[in-house]
Amino acid sequence: MDATPLFLTLMHETWRWTADEKLMRELEGPAREALRWISEYGDSDGDGYVDYIKRSKAGLENQGWRDSFNAILFSDGTLAEPPIALCEVQGYVYDAWLRTAELAERVWLDNGLARELRSRAKDLEARFNEDFWMEDRGYYALALDASGRKVDSITSNAGHLLWSAIVTEERAGAVVSRLMDPNALFSGWGVRTMSREDGGYNPIEYHNGTVWPHDNSLIACGLHRYGYQTEAAHLASALLDASAYFNYRLPEVFAGYDRSETDFPVEYPTASSPQIWASGTIPLLVRATLGLKPDPLRRELTTAPLLPHKFSDLRIEGVPTFGERLDVPPSAY
């Protein structure tokens, strides 16, 4: 369900880093089909949001990245009923539309499609910030349920909204404060999937209180995107500290116990290691803390760094960019 907008995001990222217009033209057809799926098939109940509902007896109850049966809970611990529209998926769609608009304008030379996608994104941004914001909790709802109710638990999913940039500037600070609050989501080793404030919280429940490294790396990118470089560096440092206890190979997930309670991050007994999502965590944290930004039109790689102390001797060489291998000079750090 979230794979379709993320495919469009990946396409755009590939273009940004490679400037490969030939590949983007080859993928124009699949990209347009992905756009069609979002508009025609992704919204099962017609409320304007991409959602999911299980149709097969063998299917998953939940079909976002948090896919365990009890992953989508209200703050009192009760289960949300599908169809469920996850907050981060709406952010992915918003981001995908804007990114694809740039490809349409710059590569496919379809200005009409670019205008249409930007108009859709603007409308989605306005509706989303109206429908998902919880004024009483000062945070974004995890999801909307079958009746349109806000699933009001406080989760890491809203951190992905910073990555996709659908959060309004005036609300970004509130989101960041909750993400980095040790009494809520921040364990000291990373951001938990669910806040300690909520009824479903359990530091060893698969998706309701644990720390997922890949989840945290996307949050770190979002923090940097909104100018919260100190917080991004702090989060990166926490995960690097945790990685030392896993032989510097972060697992899929580990327990959400507070750092004040344990001298080490507690292993999750069935966590996959190695795991493909987790393997991308450190490279993405490096990108976030360096603020690496490729510009395929100017063929420039710029930086806006704020490195945590433990990254202070970092050297980046041979970054594959625009068909070349570029170094990031130490002076850029």
Secondary structure, DSSP 8 states (H G I E B T S, - for coil): --HHHHHHHHHHHHHHHH--HHHHHHTHHHHHHHHHHHHHTS-SSSSSS--B---STTS-S--SSS-STT-SB-TTS-B--SSBEEHHHHHHHHHHHHHHHHHHHHTS--HHHHHHHHHHHHHHHHHHHHHSEETTTTEE-SEE-TTS-EE---BTHHHHHHHHT-S-HHHHHHHHHHHT-TTTTB-SSSBBSB-TTSTT--TTSTTTT-B-HHHHHHHHHHHHHTT-HHHHHHHHHHHHHHHGGGTT---S-B----TTT-SS--B-TT--SS-HHHHTHHHHHHHHHHT-EEETTTTEEE------GGGTT--EEEEEETTEEEEE-GGG-
